[in-house]
Amino acid sequence: MAVVTVSVPSELKRTMESFAEINWSAVARQAFARKVSDLEFLREMRRDSKLTEADAIRLGRKVNAALAKKYGG
């Protein structure tokens, strides 16, 4: 298994240490795996998409406006 070093703010490290029963390496591995899976999914969606960048921006703005209206933003 490869080794990856992760830096976290001191305050977060102190809080993590208060949960000694947690395997933080396992938590990090799960988070990395989930993020890689999400990115691979997005890569596949983009590869098969016929949308242009302008189309995607326009659609994103519509979604943002609809969410702002729905949630009072």
Beta strands, then each sheet from edge to edge (+ up, - down):
end
